[in-house]
């Protein structure tokens, strides 16, 4: 369980960095930037917990709030070191979605929910903080565009569920599933792979 909490903390930290760097790129003020960082880091998990009708994680464990603030502050302090916003945001976003997907699936499976629900909750946990971030930043959410984003989360969630069914060691399962998400997302960006658009010519 300690490993799970560590991964969760890392996910919150890097998503908060992603959020405040997006806000900085949009030239928001400090208050707006920290709000964006907070919803990016904790929005997906909050929605998941609401759907599961359980105590919201950051209300029960307030350290998540401080970790989000720390991640945002760290990104601001070293913003000049991040020369390329898009590349930096991509790295943080990819690490974040891989961790949050696995954590979302784990929580659902621990409650003995159906596999399909576990996969959906994993994707929600990973992506909906970014959805809120993009909406507040007046961007079309990344998962609704042609980039391969949520698809990578789905693939990683499915692999996690399969390996879980075969009783693969939890740590190894997390590594393999996380690497699959990171790998798919990275290859898709490098190779410029895209999903087809809904333009009426399906």
Rosetta constraint file for C-alpha pairs under 8 A:
AtomPair CA 1 CA 5 HARMONIC 6.44 0.50
AtomPair CA 2 CA 6 HARMONIC 6.23 0.50
AtomPair CA 3 CA 7 HARMONIC 6.18 0.50
AtomPair CA 4 CA 8 HARMONIC 6.10 0.50
AtomPair CA 4 CA 103 HARMONIC 7.19 0.50
AtomPair CA 5 CA 9 HARMONIC 6.10 0.50
AtomPair CA 6 CA 10 HARMONIC 6.20 0.50
AtomPair CA 7 CA 11 HARMONIC 6.06 0.50
AtomPair CA 7 CA 99 HARMONIC 6.34 0.50
AtomPair CA 8 CA 12 HARMONIC 6.24 0.50
AtomPair CA 8 CA 99 HARMONIC 6.96 0.50
AtomPair CA 8 CA 100 HARMONIC 7.00 0.50
AtomPair CA 8 CA 103 HARMONIC 7.15 0.50
AtomPair CA 9 CA 13 HARMONIC 6.12 0.50
AtomPair CA 9 CA 64 HARMONIC 7.03 0.50
AtomPair CA 9 CA 67 HARMONIC 6.91 0.50
AtomPair CA 10 CA 14 HARMONIC 6.17 0.50
AtomPair CA 10 CA 96 HARMONIC 7.76 0.50
AtomPair CA 11 CA 15 HARMONIC 6.01 0.50
AtomPair CA 11 CA 41 HARMONIC 7.38 0.50
AtomPair CA 11 CA 95 HARMONIC 7.13 0.50
AtomPair CA 11 CA 96 HARMONIC 4.69 0.50
AtomPair CA 11 CA 97 HARMONIC 7.69 0.50
AtomPair CA 11 CA 99 HARMONIC 5.95 0.50
AtomPair CA 11 CA 100 HARMONIC 6.44 0.50
AtomPair CA 12 CA 16 HARMONIC 6.02 0.50
AtomPair CA 12 CA 41 HARMONIC 4.74 0.50
AtomPair CA 12 CA 42 HARMONIC 6.74 0.50
AtomPair CA 12 CA 64 HARMONIC 7.18 0.50
AtomPair CA 12 CA 67 HARMONIC 6.79 0.50
AtomPair CA 12 CA 68 HARMONIC 5.86 0.50
AtomPair CA 12 CA 71 HARMONIC 7.69 0.50
AtomPair CA 12 CA 96 HARMONIC 7.38 0.50
AtomPair CA 13 CA 17 HARMONIC 6.41 0.50
AtomPair CA 13 CA 41 HARMONIC 7.11 0.50
AtomPair CA 13 CA 67 HARMONIC 5.84 0.50
AtomPair CA 13 CA 68 HARMONIC 5.42 0.50
AtomPair CA 13 CA 70 HARMONIC 7.11 0.50
AtomPair CA 13 CA 71 HARMONIC 4.49 0.50
AtomPair CA 13 CA 72 HARMONIC 7.53 0.50
AtomPair CA 14 CA 18 HARMONIC 6.21 0.50
AtomPair CA 14 CA 41 HARMONIC 7.68 0.50
AtomPair CA 14 CA 71 HARMONIC 6.34 0.50
AtomPair CA 14 CA 92 HARMONIC 5.34 0.50
AtomPair CA 14 CA 93 HARMONIC 7.30 0.50
AtomPair CA 14 CA 95 HARMONIC 7.42 0.50
AtomPair CA 14 CA 96 HARMONIC 6.14 0.50
AtomPair CA 15 CA 19 HARMONIC 6.07 0.50
AtomPair CA 15 CA 37 HARMONIC 7.10 0.50
AtomPair CA 15 CA 40 HARMONIC 5.86 0.50
AtomPair CA 15 CA 41 HARMONIC 4.66 0.50
AtomPair CA 15 CA 68 HARMONIC 7.96 0.50
AtomPair CA 15 CA 71 HARMONIC 7.84 0.50
AtomPair CA 15 CA 92 HARMONIC 6.42 0.50
AtomPair CA 15 CA 93 HARMONIC 6.34 0.50
AtomPair CA 15 CA 96 HARMONIC 5.77 0.50
AtomPair CA 16 CA 20 HARMONIC 6.26 0.50
AtomPair CA 16 CA 36 HARMONIC 7.89 0.50
AtomPair CA 16 CA 37 HARMONIC 4.28 0.50
AtomPair CA 16 CA 38 HARMONIC 6.14 0.50
AtomPair CA 16 CA 40 HARMONIC 6.07 0.50
AtomPair CA 16 CA 41 HARMONIC 4.88 0.50
AtomPair CA 16 CA 68 HARMONIC 5.28 0.50
AtomPair CA 16 CA 69 HARMONIC 7.33 0.50
AtomPair CA 16 CA 71 HARMONIC 5.31 0.50
AtomPair CA 16 CA 72 HARMONIC 5.15 0.50
AtomPair CA 17 CA 21 HARMONIC 6.08 0.50
AtomPair CA 17 CA 37 HARMONIC 6.65 0.50
AtomPair CA 17 CA 71 HARMONIC 5.23 0.50
AtomPair CA 17 CA 72 HARMONIC 4.80 0.50
AtomPair CA 17 CA 73 HARMONIC 7.91 0.50
AtomPair CA 17 CA 74 HARMONIC 7.39 0.50
AtomPair CA 17 CA 75 HARMONIC 5.28 0.50
AtomPair CA 17 CA 92 HARMONIC 7.21 0.50
AtomPair CA 18 CA 22 HARMONIC 6.20 0.50
AtomPair CA 18 CA 37 HARMONIC 7.11 0.50
AtomPair CA 18 CA 40 HARMONIC 7.61 0.50
AtomPair CA 18 CA 88 HARMONIC 7.95 0.50
AtomPair CA 18 CA 89 HARMONIC 5.36 0.50
AtomPair CA 18 CA 92 HARMONIC 5.88 0.50
AtomPair CA 18 CA 93 HARMONIC 6.33 0.50
AtomPair CA 19 CA 23 HARMONIC 6.32 0.50
AtomPair CA 19 CA 33 HARMONIC 7.37 0.50
AtomPair CA 19 CA 34 HARMONIC 7.99 0.50
AtomPair CA 19 CA 36 HARMONIC 5.34 0.50
AtomPair CA 19 CA 37 HARMONIC 4.11 0.50
AtomPair CA 19 CA 38 HARMONIC 7.53 0.50
AtomPair CA 19 CA 39 HARMONIC 7.89 0.50
AtomPair CA 19 CA 40 HARMONIC 5.47 0.50
AtomPair CA 19 CA 41 HARMONIC 7.39 0.50
AtomPair CA 19 CA 72 HARMONIC 7.57 0.50
AtomPair CA 19 CA 130 HARMONIC 7.91 0.50
AtomPair CA 19 CA 133 HARMONIC 6.59 0.50
AtomPair CA 20 CA 24 HARMONIC 6.01 0.50
AtomPair CA 20 CA 33 HARMONIC 4.97 0.50
AtomPair CA 20 CA 34 HARMONIC 6.24 0.50
AtomPair CA 20 CA 36 HARMONIC 6.11 0.50
AtomPair CA 20 CA 37 HARMONIC 4.86 0.50
AtomPair CA 20 CA 72 HARMONIC 5.70 0.50
AtomPair CA 20 CA 75 HARMONIC 7.27 0.50
AtomPair CA 20 CA 76 HARMONIC 7.58 0.50
AtomPair CA 21 CA 25 HARMONIC 6.06 0.50
AtomPair CA 21 CA 33 HARMONIC 7.94 0.50
AtomPair CA 21 CA 75 HARMONIC 6.94 0.50
AtomPair CA 21 CA 76 HARMONIC 7.54 0.50
AtomPair CA 21 CA 79 HARMONIC 7.79 0.50
AtomPair CA 21 CA 85 HARMONIC 7.33 0.50
AtomPair CA 21 CA 89 HARMONIC 7.26 0.50
AtomPair CA 22 CA 26 HARMONIC 6.28 0.50
AtomPair CA 22 CA 89 HARMONIC 7.62 0.50
AtomPair CA 22 CA 137 HARMONIC 7.71 0.50
AtomPair CA 23 CA 27 HARMONIC 6.19 0.50
AtomPair CA 23 CA 28 HARMONIC 5.40 0.50
AtomPair CA 23 CA 32 HARMONIC 7.19 0.50
AtomPair CA 23 CA 33 HARMONIC 5.01 0.50
AtomPair CA 23 CA 36 HARMONIC 6.60 0.50
AtomPair CA 23 CA 137 HARMONIC 7.02 0.50
AtomPair CA 24 CA 28 HARMONIC 5.79 0.50
AtomPair CA 24 CA 29 HARMONIC 7.81 0.50
AtomPair CA 24 CA 33 HARMONIC 6.73 0.50
AtomPair CA 25 CA 85 HARMONIC 7.56 0.50
AtomPair CA 26 CA 137 HARMONIC 7.08 0.50
AtomPair CA 28 CA 32 HARMONIC 5.76 0.50
AtomPair CA 28 CA 33 HARMONIC 5.99 0.50
AtomPair CA 29 CA 33 HARMONIC 6.03 0.50
AtomPair CA 30 CA 34 HARMONIC 6.23 0.50
AtomPair CA 31 CA 35 HARMONIC 6.27 0.50
AtomPair CA 32 CA 36 HARMONIC 6.18 0.50
AtomPair CA 33 CA 37 HARMONIC 6.16 0.50
AtomPair CA 34 CA 38 HARMONIC 6.03 0.50
AtomPair CA 34 CA 69 HARMONIC 7.19 0.50
AtomPair CA 34 CA 72 HARMONIC 6.72 0.50
AtomPair CA 35 CA 39 HARMONIC 6.30 0.50
AtomPair CA 36 CA 40 HARMONIC 6.00 0.50
AtomPair CA 36 CA 133 HARMONIC 5.79 0.50
AtomPair CA 36 CA 136 HARMONIC 7.45 0.50
AtomPair CA 37 CA 41 HARMONIC 6.08 0.50
AtomPair CA 37 CA 68 HARMONIC 6.91 0.50
AtomPair CA 37 CA 69 HARMONIC 7.74 0.50
AtomPair CA 37 CA 72 HARMONIC 6.18 0.50
AtomPair CA 37 CA 133 HARMONIC 7.88 0.50
AtomPair CA 38 CA 42 HARMONIC 5.97 0.50
AtomPair CA 38 CA 43 HARMONIC 7.45 0.50
AtomPair CA 38 CA 65 HARMONIC 7.60 0.50
AtomPair CA 38 CA 68 HARMONIC 6.04 0.50
AtomPair CA 38 CA 69 HARMONIC 7.43 0.50
AtomPair CA 39 CA 43 HARMONIC 4.57 0.50
AtomPair CA 39 CA 129 HARMONIC 5.76 0.50
AtomPair CA 39 CA 132 HARMONIC 6.72 0.50
AtomPair CA 39 CA 133 HARMONIC 6.60 0.50
AtomPair CA 40 CA 44 HARMONIC 7.55 0.50
AtomPair CA 40 CA 128 HARMONIC 7.89 0.50
AtomPair CA 40 CA 129 HARMONIC 4.12 0.50
AtomPair CA 40 CA 130 HARMONIC 5.34 0.50
AtomPair CA 40 CA 132 HARMONIC 6.77 0.50
AtomPair CA 40 CA 133 HARMONIC 5.49 0.50
AtomPair CA 41 CA 68 HARMONIC 6.44 0.50
AtomPair CA 41 CA 129 HARMONIC 6.18 0.50
AtomPair CA 42 CA 46 HARMONIC 6.02 0.50
AtomPair CA 42 CA 58 HARMONIC 7.57 0.50
AtomPair CA 42 CA 129 HARMONIC 6.36 0.50
AtomPair CA 43 CA 47 HARMONIC 6.27 0.50
AtomPair CA 43 CA 125 HARMONIC 7.90 0.50
AtomPair CA 43 CA 128 HARMONIC 6.34 0.50
AtomPair CA 43 CA 129 HARMONIC 4.24 0.50
AtomPair CA 43 CA 130 HARMONIC 7.97 0.50
AtomPair CA 43 CA 132 HARMONIC 7.17 0.50
AtomPair CA 44 CA 48 HARMONIC 6.24 0.50
AtomPair CA 44 CA 124 HARMONIC 5.88 0.50
AtomPair CA 44 CA 125 HARMONIC 4.15 0.50
AtomPair CA 44 CA 126 HARMONIC 6.10 0.50
AtomPair CA 44 CA 127 HARMONIC 6.35 0.50
AtomPair CA 44 CA 128 HARMONIC 4.56 0.50
AtomPair CA 44 CA 129 HARMONIC 4.45 0.50
AtomPair CA 44 CA 130 HARMONIC 7.84 0.50
AtomPair CA 45 CA 49 HARMONIC 6.14 0.50
AtomPair CA 45 CA 56 HARMONIC 7.89 0.50
AtomPair CA 45 CA 57 HARMONIC 7.38 0.50
AtomPair CA 45 CA 104 HARMONIC 7.63 0.50
AtomPair CA 45 CA 124 HARMONIC 7.81 0.50
AtomPair CA 45 CA 125 HARMONIC 4.92 0.50
AtomPair CA 45 CA 126 HARMONIC 7.83 0.50
AtomPair CA 45 CA 129 HARMONIC 7.79 0.50
AtomPair CA 46 CA 50 HARMONIC 6.19 0.50
AtomPair CA 46 CA 56 HARMONIC 5.84 0.50
AtomPair CA 46 CA 57 HARMONIC 6.99 0.50
AtomPair CA 46 CA 58 HARMONIC 7.93 0.50
AtomPair CA 47 CA 51 HARMONIC 6.21 0.50
AtomPair CA 47 CA 124 HARMONIC 7.58 0.50
AtomPair CA 47 CA 125 HARMONIC 7.34 0.50
AtomPair CA 47 CA 128 HARMONIC 7.79 0.50
AtomPair CA 48 CA 52 HARMONIC 6.22 0.50
AtomPair CA 48 CA 104 HARMONIC 7.60 0.50
AtomPair CA 48 CA 121 HARMONIC 6.21 0.50
AtomPair CA 48 CA 124 HARMONIC 6.64 0.50
AtomPair CA 48 CA 125 HARMONIC 5.96 0.50
AtomPair CA 49 CA 53 HARMONIC 5.94 0.50
AtomPair CA 49 CA 54 HARMONIC 5.40 0.50
AtomPair CA 49 CA 55 HARMONIC 6.61 0.50
AtomPair CA 49 CA 56 HARMONIC 5.46 0.50
AtomPair CA 49 CA 57 HARMONIC 7.28 0.50
AtomPair CA 50 CA 54 HARMONIC 6.38 0.50
AtomPair CA 50 CA 55 HARMONIC 7.79 0.50
AtomPair CA 50 CA 56 HARMONIC 6.92 0.50
AtomPair CA 55 CA 59 HARMONIC 7.44 0.50
AtomPair CA 55 CA 60 HARMONIC 6.70 0.50
AtomPair CA 56 CA 60 HARMONIC 6.42 0.50
AtomPair CA 57 CA 61 HARMONIC 5.88 0.50
AtomPair CA 57 CA 64 HARMONIC 7.97 0.50
AtomPair CA 58 CA 62 HARMONIC 5.17 0.50
AtomPair CA 58 CA 63 HARMONIC 7.22 0.50
AtomPair CA 58 CA 64 HARMONIC 5.38 0.50
AtomPair CA 58 CA 65 HARMONIC 6.41 0.50
AtomPair CA 62 CA 66 HARMONIC 7.05 0.50
AtomPair CA 63 CA 67 HARMONIC 6.14 0.50
AtomPair CA 64 CA 68 HARMONIC 6.13 0.50
AtomPair CA 65 CA 69 HARMONIC 6.28 0.50
AtomPair CA 66 CA 70 HARMONIC 5.99 0.50
AtomPair CA 67 CA 71 HARMONIC 6.06 0.50
AtomPair CA 68 CA 72 HARMONIC 6.22 0.50
AtomPair CA 69 CA 73 HARMONIC 6.04 0.50
AtomPair CA 70 CA 74 HARMONIC 5.95 0.50
AtomPair CA 71 CA 75 HARMONIC 6.26 0.50
AtomPair CA 72 CA 76 HARMONIC 6.36 0.50
AtomPair CA 73 CA 77 HARMONIC 6.14 0.50
AtomPair CA 74 CA 78 HARMONIC 6.29 0.50
AtomPair CA 75 CA 79 HARMONIC 5.51 0.50
AtomPair CA 78 CA 82 HARMONIC 7.01 0.50
AtomPair CA 79 CA 83 HARMONIC 7.82 0.50
AtomPair CA 82 CA 88 HARMONIC 6.37 0.50
AtomPair CA 84 CA 88 HARMONIC 6.14 0.50
AtomPair CA 85 CA 89 HARMONIC 5.91 0.50
AtomPair CA 86 CA 90 HARMONIC 6.05 0.50
AtomPair CA 87 CA 91 HARMONIC 6.34 0.50
AtomPair CA 88 CA 92 HARMONIC 6.37 0.50
AtomPair CA 89 CA 93 HARMONIC 5.81 0.50
AtomPair CA 90 CA 94 HARMONIC 5.93 0.50
AtomPair CA 91 CA 95 HARMONIC 6.29 0.50
AtomPair CA 92 CA 96 HARMONIC 6.06 0.50
AtomPair CA 93 CA 97 HARMONIC 6.14 0.50
AtomPair CA 94 CA 98 HARMONIC 6.26 0.50
AtomPair CA 94 CA 181 HARMONIC 7.87 0.50
AtomPair CA 94 CA 182 HARMONIC 5.96 0.50
AtomPair CA 94 CA 185 HARMONIC 7.04 0.50
AtomPair CA 95 CA 99 HARMONIC 6.42 0.50
AtomPair CA 95 CA 182 HARMONIC 6.90 0.50
AtomPair CA 96 CA 100 HARMONIC 6.06 0.50
AtomPair CA 96 CA 126 HARMONIC 7.12 0.50
AtomPair CA 97 CA 101 HARMONIC 5.81 0.50
AtomPair CA 97 CA 126 HARMONIC 4.56 0.50
AtomPair CA 97 CA 127 HARMONIC 6.61 0.50
AtomPair CA 97 CA 153 HARMONIC 7.02 0.50
AtomPair CA 97 CA 181 HARMONIC 7.93 0.50
AtomPair CA 98 CA 102 HARMONIC 6.58 0.50
AtomPair CA 98 CA 126 HARMONIC 7.24 0.50
AtomPair CA 98 CA 153 HARMONIC 6.79 0.50
AtomPair CA 98 CA 156 HARMONIC 7.65 0.50
AtomPair CA 98 CA 177 HARMONIC 7.87 0.50
AtomPair CA 98 CA 178 HARMONIC 4.95 0.50
AtomPair CA 98 CA 179 HARMONIC 7.60 0.50
AtomPair CA 98 CA 181 HARMONIC 5.62 0.50
AtomPair CA 98 CA 182 HARMONIC 6.40 0.50
AtomPair CA 99 CA 103 HARMONIC 6.25 0.50
AtomPair CA 99 CA 126 HARMONIC 7.61 0.50
AtomPair CA 99 CA 178 HARMONIC 6.49 0.50
AtomPair CA 100 CA 104 HARMONIC 5.94 0.50
AtomPair CA 100 CA 122 HARMONIC 6.87 0.50
AtomPair CA 100 CA 125 HARMONIC 5.76 0.50
AtomPair CA 100 CA 126 HARMONIC 4.65 0.50
AtomPair CA 101 CA 105 HARMONIC 6.30 0.50
AtomPair CA 101 CA 121 HARMONIC 7.93 0.50
AtomPair CA 101 CA 122 HARMONIC 4.24 0.50
AtomPair CA 101 CA 123 HARMONIC 5.51 0.50
AtomPair CA 101 CA 124 HARMONIC 7.78 0.50
AtomPair CA 101 CA 125 HARMONIC 6.10 0.50
AtomPair CA 101 CA 126 HARMONIC 4.91 0.50
AtomPair CA 101 CA 153 HARMONIC 6.11 0.50
AtomPair CA 101 CA 156 HARMONIC 7.50 0.50
AtomPair CA 101 CA 157 HARMONIC 6.44 0.50
AtomPair CA 102 CA 106 HARMONIC 6.08 0.50
AtomPair CA 102 CA 122 HARMONIC 6.22 0.50
AtomPair CA 102 CA 156 HARMONIC 7.63 0.50
AtomPair CA 102 CA 157 HARMONIC 6.40 0.50
AtomPair CA 102 CA 160 HARMONIC 7.22 0.50
AtomPair CA 102 CA 174 HARMONIC 6.76 0.50
AtomPair CA 102 CA 177 HARMONIC 7.42 0.50
AtomPair CA 102 CA 178 HARMONIC 7.13 0.50
AtomPair CA 103 CA 107 HARMONIC 6.21 0.50
AtomPair CA 103 CA 122 HARMONIC 6.85 0.50
AtomPair CA 103 CA 125 HARMONIC 7.92 0.50
AtomPair CA 104 CA 108 HARMONIC 6.37 0.50
AtomPair CA 104 CA 118 HARMONIC 7.22 0.50
AtomPair CA 104 CA 119 HARMONIC 7.99 0.50
AtomPair CA 104 CA 121 HARMONIC 5.65 0.50
AtomPair CA 104 CA 122 HARMONIC 3.97 0.50
AtomPair CA 104 CA 123 HARMONIC 7.40 0.50
AtomPair CA 104 CA 124 HARMONIC 7.78 0.50
AtomPair CA 104 CA 125 HARMONIC 5.56 0.50
AtomPair CA 104 CA 126 HARMONIC 7.55 0.50
AtomPair CA 105 CA 109 HARMONIC 6.12 0.50
AtomPair CA 105 CA 118 HARMONIC 4.84 0.50
AtomPair CA 105 CA 119 HARMONIC 5.80 0.50
AtomPair CA 105 CA 121 HARMONIC 6.27 0.50
AtomPair CA 105 CA 122 HARMONIC 4.54 0.50
AtomPair CA 105 CA 157 HARMONIC 6.61 0.50
AtomPair CA 105 CA 160 HARMONIC 7.94 0.50
AtomPair CA 105 CA 161 HARMONIC 7.82 0.50
AtomPair CA 106 CA 110 HARMONIC 6.04 0.50
AtomPair CA 106 CA 118 HARMONIC 7.61 0.50
AtomPair CA 106 CA 122 HARMONIC 7.98 0.50
AtomPair CA 107 CA 111 HARMONIC 6.56 0.50
AtomPair CA 107 CA 118 HARMONIC 7.90 0.50
AtomPair CA 108 CA 112 HARMONIC 6.58 0.50
AtomPair CA 108 CA 113 HARMONIC 5.69 0.50
AtomPair CA 108 CA 117 HARMONIC 7.40 0.50
AtomPair CA 108 CA 118 HARMONIC 4.89 0.50
AtomPair CA 108 CA 121 HARMONIC 7.00 0.50
AtomPair CA 109 CA 113 HARMONIC 5.62 0.50
AtomPair CA 109 CA 114 HARMONIC 7.58 0.50
AtomPair CA 109 CA 115 HARMONIC 7.35 0.50
AtomPair CA 109 CA 118 HARMONIC 6.09 0.50
AtomPair CA 113 CA 117 HARMONIC 6.45 0.50
AtomPair CA 113 CA 118 HARMONIC 6.43 0.50
AtomPair CA 114 CA 118 HARMONIC 6.32 0.50
AtomPair CA 115 CA 119 HARMONIC 6.28 0.50
AtomPair CA 115 CA 161 HARMONIC 7.17 0.50
AtomPair CA 116 CA 120 HARMONIC 6.26 0.50
AtomPair CA 117 CA 121 HARMONIC 6.06 0.50
AtomPair CA 118 CA 122 HARMONIC 6.12 0.50
AtomPair CA 119 CA 123 HARMONIC 6.40 0.50
AtomPair CA 119 CA 154 HARMONIC 6.64 0.50
AtomPair CA 119 CA 157 HARMONIC 5.44 0.50
AtomPair CA 119 CA 158 HARMONIC 6.59 0.50
AtomPair CA 119 CA 161 HARMONIC 7.90 0.50
AtomPair CA 120 CA 124 HARMONIC 6.17 0.50
AtomPair CA 120 CA 154 HARMONIC 7.76 0.50
AtomPair CA 121 CA 125 HARMONIC 5.97 0.50
AtomPair CA 122 CA 126 HARMONIC 6.26 0.50
AtomPair CA 122 CA 153 HARMONIC 7.57 0.50
AtomPair CA 122 CA 154 HARMONIC 7.90 0.50
AtomPair CA 122 CA 157 HARMONIC 6.56 0.50
AtomPair CA 123 CA 127 HARMONIC 5.97 0.50
AtomPair CA 123 CA 150 HARMONIC 6.58 0.50
AtomPair CA 123 CA 153 HARMONIC 5.76 0.50
AtomPair CA 123 CA 154 HARMONIC 6.35 0.50
AtomPair CA 123 CA 157 HARMONIC 7.63 0.50
AtomPair CA 124 CA 128 HARMONIC 5.45 0.50
AtomPair CA 125 CA 129 HARMONIC 7.46 0.50
AtomPair CA 126 CA 130 HARMONIC 7.96 0.50
AtomPair CA 126 CA 153 HARMONIC 7.45 0.50
AtomPair CA 127 CA 131 HARMONIC 6.30 0.50
AtomPair CA 127 CA 143 HARMONIC 7.36 0.50
AtomPair CA 127 CA 150 HARMONIC 6.88 0.50
AtomPair CA 128 CA 132 HARMONIC 6.18 0.50
AtomPair CA 129 CA 133 HARMONIC 6.20 0.50
AtomPair CA 130 CA 134 HARMONIC 6.04 0.50
AtomPair CA 130 CA 141 HARMONIC 7.15 0.50
AtomPair CA 130 CA 142 HARMONIC 7.59 0.50
AtomPair CA 131 CA 135 HARMONIC 6.17 0.50
AtomPair CA 131 CA 141 HARMONIC 4.98 0.50
AtomPair CA 131 CA 142 HARMONIC 7.01 0.50
AtomPair CA 131 CA 143 HARMONIC 7.42 0.50
AtomPair CA 132 CA 136 HARMONIC 6.12 0.50
AtomPair CA 132 CA 141 HARMONIC 7.80 0.50
AtomPair CA 133 CA 137 HARMONIC 6.08 0.50
AtomPair CA 134 CA 138 HARMONIC 6.09 0.50
AtomPair CA 134 CA 139 HARMONIC 4.83 0.50
AtomPair CA 134 CA 140 HARMONIC 6.29 0.50
AtomPair CA 134 CA 141 HARMONIC 5.12 0.50
AtomPair CA 134 CA 142 HARMONIC 7.45 0.50
AtomPair CA 135 CA 139 HARMONIC 5.56 0.50
AtomPair CA 135 CA 140 HARMONIC 6.55 0.50
AtomPair CA 135 CA 141 HARMONIC 6.38 0.50
AtomPair CA 140 CA 144 HARMONIC 6.94 0.50
AtomPair CA 140 CA 145 HARMONIC 7.11 0.50
AtomPair CA 141 CA 145 HARMONIC 6.83 0.50
AtomPair CA 142 CA 146 HARMONIC 7.95 0.50
AtomPair CA 142 CA 147 HARMONIC 6.95 0.50
AtomPair CA 142 CA 149 HARMONIC 7.17 0.50
AtomPair CA 143 CA 147 HARMONIC 7.10 0.50
AtomPair CA 143 CA 148 HARMONIC 7.63 0.50
AtomPair CA 143 CA 149 HARMONIC 5.77 0.50
AtomPair CA 143 CA 150 HARMONIC 5.72 0.50
AtomPair CA 146 CA 194 HARMONIC 5.45 0.50
AtomPair CA 146 CA 195 HARMONIC 5.03 0.50
AtomPair CA 146 CA 196 HARMONIC 6.64 0.50
AtomPair CA 146 CA 197 HARMONIC 6.36 0.50
AtomPair CA 147 CA 188 HARMONIC 7.76 0.50
AtomPair CA 147 CA 189 HARMONIC 7.87 0.50
AtomPair CA 147 CA 193 HARMONIC 7.34 0.50
AtomPair CA 147 CA 194 HARMONIC 5.27 0.50
AtomPair CA 147 CA 195 HARMONIC 6.42 0.50
AtomPair CA 148 CA 152 HARMONIC 6.51 0.50
AtomPair CA 148 CA 185 HARMONIC 6.47 0.50
AtomPair CA 148 CA 188 HARMONIC 6.33 0.50
AtomPair CA 148 CA 189 HARMONIC 7.95 0.50
AtomPair CA 148 CA 193 HARMONIC 7.17 0.50
AtomPair CA 148 CA 194 HARMONIC 6.06 0.50
AtomPair CA 148 CA 195 HARMONIC 6.52 0.50
AtomPair CA 149 CA 153 HARMONIC 6.84 0.50
AtomPair CA 149 CA 185 HARMONIC 6.37 0.50
AtomPair CA 150 CA 154 HARMONIC 6.22 0.50
AtomPair CA 151 CA 155 HARMONIC 6.27 0.50
AtomPair CA 152 CA 156 HARMONIC 6.26 0.50
AtomPair CA 152 CA 180 HARMONIC 7.64 0.50
AtomPair CA 152 CA 181 HARMONIC 4.98 0.50
AtomPair CA 152 CA 182 HARMONIC 7.71 0.50
AtomPair CA 152 CA 184 HARMONIC 5.71 0.50
AtomPair CA 152 CA 185 HARMONIC 5.98 0.50
AtomPair CA 153 CA 157 HARMONIC 6.02 0.50
AtomPair CA 153 CA 181 HARMONIC 5.76 0.50
AtomPair CA 154 CA 158 HARMONIC 6.10 0.50
AtomPair CA 155 CA 159 HARMONIC 6.24 0.50
AtomPair CA 155 CA 180 HARMONIC 7.46 0.50
AtomPair CA 155 CA 181 HARMONIC 6.88 0.50
AtomPair CA 156 CA 160 HARMONIC 6.14 0.50
AtomPair CA 156 CA 177 HARMONIC 4.82 0.50
AtomPair CA 156 CA 178 HARMONIC 6.43 0.50
AtomPair CA 156 CA 180 HARMONIC 5.73 0.50
AtomPair CA 156 CA 181 HARMONIC 5.18 0.50
AtomPair CA 157 CA 161 HARMONIC 6.25 0.50
AtomPair CA 157 CA 177 HARMONIC 6.98 0.50
AtomPair CA 158 CA 162 HARMONIC 6.20 0.50
AtomPair CA 159 CA 163 HARMONIC 6.13 0.50
AtomPair CA 159 CA 177 HARMONIC 5.89 0.50
AtomPair CA 160 CA 164 HARMONIC 5.93 0.50
AtomPair CA 160 CA 173 HARMONIC 6.11 0.50
AtomPair CA 160 CA 174 HARMONIC 7.04 0.50
AtomPair CA 160 CA 176 HARMONIC 7.97 0.50
AtomPair CA 160 CA 177 HARMONIC 5.48 0.50
AtomPair CA 161 CA 165 HARMONIC 6.18 0.50
AtomPair CA 162 CA 166 HARMONIC 6.50 0.50
AtomPair CA 163 CA 167 HARMONIC 6.21 0.50
AtomPair CA 163 CA 168 HARMONIC 5.38 0.50
AtomPair CA 163 CA 173 HARMONIC 6.28 0.50
AtomPair CA 164 CA 168 HARMONIC 5.82 0.50
AtomPair CA 164 CA 170 HARMONIC 7.57 0.50
AtomPair CA 164 CA 173 HARMONIC 7.22 0.50
AtomPair CA 168 CA 172 HARMONIC 7.00 0.50
AtomPair CA 168 CA 173 HARMONIC 6.14 0.50
AtomPair CA 169 CA 173 HARMONIC 6.04 0.50
AtomPair CA 170 CA 174 HARMONIC 6.15 0.50
AtomPair CA 171 CA 175 HARMONIC 6.30 0.50
AtomPair CA 172 CA 176 HARMONIC 6.13 0.50
AtomPair CA 173 CA 177 HARMONIC 5.96 0.50
AtomPair CA 174 CA 178 HARMONIC 5.82 0.50
AtomPair CA 175 CA 179 HARMONIC 5.97 0.50
AtomPair CA 176 CA 180 HARMONIC 6.18 0.50
AtomPair CA 177 CA 181 HARMONIC 6.51 0.50
AtomPair CA 178 CA 182 HARMONIC 6.31 0.50
AtomPair CA 179 CA 183 HARMONIC 5.77 0.50
AtomPair CA 180 CA 184 HARMONIC 6.03 0.50
AtomPair CA 181 CA 185 HARMONIC 6.11 0.50
AtomPair CA 182 CA 186 HARMONIC 5.95 0.50
AtomPair CA 183 CA 187 HARMONIC 5.99 0.50
AtomPair CA 184 CA 188 HARMONIC 5.98 0.50
AtomPair CA 185 CA 189 HARMONIC 6.32 0.50
AtomPair CA 186 CA 190 HARMONIC 6.09 0.50
AtomPair CA 187 CA 191 HARMONIC 5.73 0.50
AtomPair CA 187 CA 192 HARMONIC 7.83 0.50
AtomPair CA 187 CA 193 HARMONIC 7.76 0.50
AtomPair CA 188 CA 192 HARMONIC 5.41 0.50
AtomPair CA 188 CA 193 HARMONIC 4.62 0.50
AtomPair CA 188 CA 194 HARMONIC 7.19 0.50
AtomPair CA 189 CA 193 HARMONIC 6.49 0.50
AtomPair CA 198 CA 202 HARMONIC 7.05 0.50
